[in-house]
Amino acid sequence: MDLLSRLSLFKLTLLLTLSSLVSSDTDVLAEIPRNFLKLAKKPELVEWMVGIRRKIHENPEIGFEEFETSKLIRTELDKMGIPYKYPVAVTGVIGYIGTGKPPFVAIRADMDALAIQEAVDWEHKSKVQGKMHACGHDAHVAALLGAAKLLQEKHSNDLQDGTILLVFQPGEEGYGGAKKIVETGLLDNVQAIFGLHVSVRIPIGTVSSRPGPFLAACGFFKAVISGKGGHAAIPHETIDPIIAASTVIVSLQHLVSREADPLDSQVVTVARFEGGSAFNIIPDSVTIGGTFRAFTKESFARLQLRIKEVITSQAAVHRCNVTVEFVESSIYPVTVNDKDLHEYFTTVAKDMLGEEKVNEMAPIMGAEDFSFYGEVIPAYFYMLGMQDEAKEQMASGHSPFYSVNEEALAYGAALHASLATRYLLKNQPVMHLSAVKENFHDEF
């Protein structure tokens, strides 16, 4: 056999060997999420996560007041021997698993509750008047702590290098807690961050997301329209702010129906109208407020500008004065999922749940301050199903009748652990083809 033939045979042998190694590595990686799910479904871990979730549910705390929730998290991290930084952004906690060296990957849970009186009558009902975990953040914390337990007890020694950050974030519900986390600089070296939200819209054991824009940019506005009050029987002696506010509300609806491209999804909703205290008295002032949403920065900025113009102009037509305020902490950018991370997430989730349980969904007009992470780090946010299709439809988020299917905790913990572990393994400093080629080249 001549030299050229021997070289060709060697190249073919090398190619087949490397293909075999890659196939073997792929099989090993595919087992990671399946193994994590088996561990997460063990009764003792499920019972522990359920207990954590119920403790938090009984003692809800709204944004930047999550002191007891944070204390519970730190206590559990101490028991696991996981180091952490506290306080971060007032009440936040960031735990660290691994070597403390790069690559760095983060998994996040929000901690805050809502100012809602719980209407679900059950053993672990909220003990705090007027406050409730009505959006599943108690489940998010429990699932992330479950992932921490899986990672620390089972796989902390498997990583040759790399660090997983456990981000327990305060103030998601209109407070922009994620922005404050970003501003601390503690995530500056993080290469990817993952977050989840439990969902009553998709079945238990399934996940759903999409690449690119996923959740809308969001803002809140408030306007105080002031006129001149008086007796309802002599309206000509008054300057009626109720009429002015009514005209404002109708005009605001035209911003979407007559000014926005029908293919560019936008929302303007007035959800607050306060004014007057009697049937026969025209009040001095009226307060209105609401939300506006869009899927591009340009559309969002235009809506914000036009909302102020419409309110100011319509109030002036009716001889009223007005102040318009945009609640700065409520302004969230578009949540955009990194396209490479979408492919990665889909692969991991399919390995764990099966191809039929991983779905792509349409964009949602809801908003999330997870969007702030995506502005500075490759980020990925997904929905974790918890609807039991054999039972009646669960109440939606921000409802006083909201509840959590606690079977979802195991799936959340396993996905958190799998996404973080495989990401680090995928990005380990290993000997690549170039090094292999160099070694073989030396032999010739």
ROKEPA-326756 format. One record per residue (C-alpha): x, y, z. Coordinates in steps of 0.5 Angstrom, whole numbers, padded with zeros to 4 digits, always signed. Layout:
XYZ...
# end
This chain:
+0000+0000+0000+0003+0007-0002+0004+0013+0003-0002+0016+0000-0007+0010+0001-0004+0009+0008-0006+0017+0010-0013+0016+0007-0014+0010+0011-0011+0013+0017-0016+0019+0016-0022+0014+0015-0020+0011+0021-0019+0017+0025-0026+0020+0023-0029+0013+0025-0026+0013+0032-0028+0021+0033-0035+0020+0031-0035+0014+0036-0033+0018+0041-0038+0024+0040-0043+0019+0039-0041+0016+0046-0041+0023+0049-0048+0025+0046-0051+0018+0050-0047+0020+0056-0050+0027+0056-0057+0025+0054-0057+0021+0061-0056+0027+0065-0063+0030+0065-0066+0023+0065-0062+0021+0072-0063+0028+0075-0071+0027+0074-0071+0020+0077-0067+0023+0083-0072+0029+0083-0078+0025+0083-0075+0021+0089-0081+0021+0095-0076+0024+0100-0074+0030+0096-0081+0031+0093-0083+0032+0100-0078+0036+0102-0079+0041+0096-0086+0041+0098-0085+0043+0105-0081+0049+0103-0086+0051+0098-0091+0051+0103-0087+0055+0109-0086+0060+0104-0093+0060+0101-0096+0061+0109-0091+0067+0110-0092+0071+0103-0087+0077+0103-0088+0083+0097-0082+0086+0093-0076+0087+0097-0079+0085+0104-0077+0078+0103-0073+0078+0109-0076+0071+0112-0076+0068+0105-0069+0070+0104-0067+0067+0111-0070+0061+0110-0066+0060+0103-0060+0062+0107-0061+0056+0112-0062+0051+0107-0056+0053+0103-0052+0053+0110-0055+0046+0111-0052+0044+0104-0046+0047+0105-0047+0052+0099-0043+0058+0100-0047+0065+0098-0047+0072+0098-0052+0076+0102-0055+0081+0102-0056+0082+0094-0061+0087+0092-0063+0088+0099-0066+0081+0100-0063+0077+0095-0058+0071+0095-0053+0068+0090-0051+0061+0092-0045+0058+0089-0043+0051+0087-0037+0048+0083-0030+0050+0083-0031+0058+0083-0027+0058+0076-0030+0059+0069-0034+0058+0066-0040+0061+0070-0047+0059+0069-0053+0062+0073-0060+0059+0074-0065+0064+0077-0072+0064+0082-0076+0070+0084-0078+0070+0091-0084+0076+0092-0091+0075+0093-0097+0079+0091-0101+0084+0095-0108+0080+0094-0112+0076+0099-0112+0069+0098-0119+0066+0097-0116+0059+0097-0119+0055+0103-0113+0050+0105-0109+0048+0110-0103+0052+0108-0107+0058+0106-0103+0065+0107-0102+0067+0114-0101+0075+0112-0107+0079+0111-0108+0082+0104-0101+0078+0101-0101+0072+0097-0096+0068+0093-0101+0068+0087-0096+0067+0081-0092+0061+0083-0086+0064+0086-0086+0060+0092-0085+0054+0087-0080+0057+0084-0076+0058+0090-0077+0051+0092-0075+0048+0085-0069+0052+0085-0067+0049+0092-0069+0042+0090-0064+0043+0084-0058+0046+0089-0059+0039+0093-0059+0035+0087-0053+0039+0084-0049+0039+0091-0050+0032+0093-0050+0028+0087-0046+0032+0082-0041+0037+0085-0035+0033+0084-0037+0031+0077-0035+0038+0074-0028+0039+0072-0028+0046+0072-0034+0051+0072-0039+0055+0077-0046+0055+0078-0050+0061+0081-0056+0060+0084-0060+0067+0084-0065+0068+0089-0068+0074+0086-0073+0079+0090-0078+0084+0087-0080+0081+0080-0087+0083+0081-0087+0091+0078-0080+0092+0082-0075+0091+0077-0071+0086+0082-0067+0083+0076-0064+0090+0074-0062+0091+0081-0058+0084+0081-0055+0086+0074-0053+0093+0077-0049+0089+0083-0044+0086+0078-0044+0079+0081-0046+0076+0074-0041+0080+0070-0037+0073+0068-0044+0069+0067-0044+0066+0060-0051+0064+0060-0057+0064+0065-0064+0060+0065-0070+0062+0068-0077+0058+0069-0084+0060+0070-0090+0055+0072-0096+0055+0068-0103+0053+0068-0104+0053+0061-0100+0047+0059-0100+0040+0062-0096+0037+0067-0089+0034+0065-0089+0039+0059-0085+0045+0057-0086+0051+0052-0082+0057+0050-0079+0060+0043-0073+0063+0041-0073+0071+0040-0078+0075+0043-0082+0071+0048-0085+0076+0053-0087+0083+0052-0084+0090+0054-0088+0093+0059-0090+0099+0063-0095+0102+0068-0098+0109+0067-0102+0114+0072-0105+0120+0071-0109+0125+0075-0114+0129+0072-0116+0136+0075-0122+0140+0074-0127+0144+0079-0132+0140+0083-0139+0142+0084-0146+0140+0085-0148+0135+0079-0155+0139+0078-0151+0145+0076-0145+0142+0071-0144+0149+0067-0141+0152+0074-0136+0146+0074-0130+0143+0070-0132+0136+0070-0125+0131+0070-0130+0125+0069-0132+0127+0062-0124+0129+0061-0122+0122+0064-0127+0118+0060-0125+0122+0053-0118+0120+0055-0119+0113+0056-0123+0112+0049-0117+0116+0045-0112+0111+0048-0115+0105+0045-0114+0108+0038-0107+0108+0039-0107+0101+0038-0113+0100+0033-0111+0106+0029-0104+0108+0030-0100+0101+0031-0099+0096+0025-0104+0090+0026-0098+0085+0025-0094+0089+0031-0097+0086+0037-0099+0092+0042-0103+0093+0048-0106+0099+0052-0110+0098+0058-0113+0103+0063-0115+0098+0069-0116+0104+0074-0121+0109+0075-0122+0113+0081-0126+0119+0082-0132+0122+0086-0135+0120+0093-0143+0121+0092-0148+0121+0086-0149+0128+0086-0142+0131+0087-0137+0132+0081-0131+0131+0084-0125+0136+0083-0120+0130+0080-0120+0123+0077-0114+0118+0077-0113+0113+0072-0108+0108+0071-0106+0102+0067-0101+0098+0063-0098+0099+0056-0094+0093+0052-0090+0092+0046-0085+0087+0043-0080+0092+0040-0076+0098+0043-0079+0102+0038-0086+0101+0039-0086+0101+0046-0082+0108+0046-0087+0110+0041-0093+0108+0046-0090+0111+0052-0090+0118+0048-0097+0118+0045-0100+0116+0052-0097+0122+0055-0099+0126+0049-0106+0124+0048-0108+0124+0056-0105+0131+0056-0108+0134+0050-0115+0131+0051-0115+0134+0058-0113+0140+0056-0119+0140+0051-0124+0139+0057-0120+0145+0061-0117+0140+0066-0110+0140+0068-0106+0134+0068-0100+0130+0071-0098+0124+0068-0093+0119+0071-0089+0113+0068-0087+0108+0074-0080+0107+0073-0079+0101+0077-0085+0098+0073-0082+0099+0066-0079+0092+0063-0076+0091+0057-0078+0085+0052-0076+0078+0054-0071+0076+0048-0069+0068+0048-0062+0067+0046-0063+0063+0039-0057+0058+0041-0059+0057+0048-0066+0055+0045-0063+0050+0041-0059+0048+0047-0065+0048+0052-0069+0044+0047-0064+0038+0046-0064+0038+0054-0071+0038+0055-0073+0033+0050-0067+0028+0053-0071+0029+0059-0078+0029+0057-0079+0026+0050-0080+0030+0044-0087+0030+0044-0087+0034+0051-0083+0040+0049-0087+0045+0045-0086+0052+0042-0091+0057+0044-0093+0064+0041-0090+0070+0044-0094+0072+0050-0096+0080+0052-0094+0078+0059-0088+0081+0062-0082+0079+0066-0076+0082+0069-0072+0076+0067-0071+0081+0061-0066+0085+0064-0061+0079+0065-0062+0078+0057-0060+0085+0056-0053+0083+0058-0052+0076+0058-0055+0070+0054-0061+0068+0057-0067+0063+0056-0074+0063+0060-0079+0058+0059-0085+0055+0062-0086+0049+0066-0093+0046+0065-0097+0044+0072-0104+0043+0069-0107+0036+0071-0111+0035+0064-0116+0030+0068-0118+0036+0073-0121+0042+0072-0117+0048+0069-0113+0052+0074-0114+0059+0076-0109+0064+0072-0104+0068+0076-0105+0074+0080-0112+0071+0082-0114+0070+0089-0116+0063+0087-0109+0061+0084-0106+0054+0086-0100+0050+0085-0099+0043+0082-0093+0041+0087-0092+0035+0082-0088+0041+0078-0083+0042+0083-0079+0035+0081-0079+0037+0074-0077+0044+0075-0071+0042+0080-0069+0037+0075-0069+0042+0069-0065+0047+0073-0060+0042+0075-0059+0039+0068-0059+0045+0064-0053+0048+0069-0049+0041+0069-0049+0040+0061-0048+0047+0060-0041+0047+0064-0040+0040+0061-0041+0043+0054-0036+0048+0056-0031+0045+0059-0023+0046+0057-0022+0039+0054-0017+0037+0048-0020+0038+0042-0019+0036+0035-0013+0040+0034-0009+0037+0039-0011+0030+0037-0008+0032+0030-0002+0035+0033-0001+0028+0037-0002+0024+0030+0002+0029+0026+0008+0028+0031+0008+0020+0029+0009+0022+0021
# end
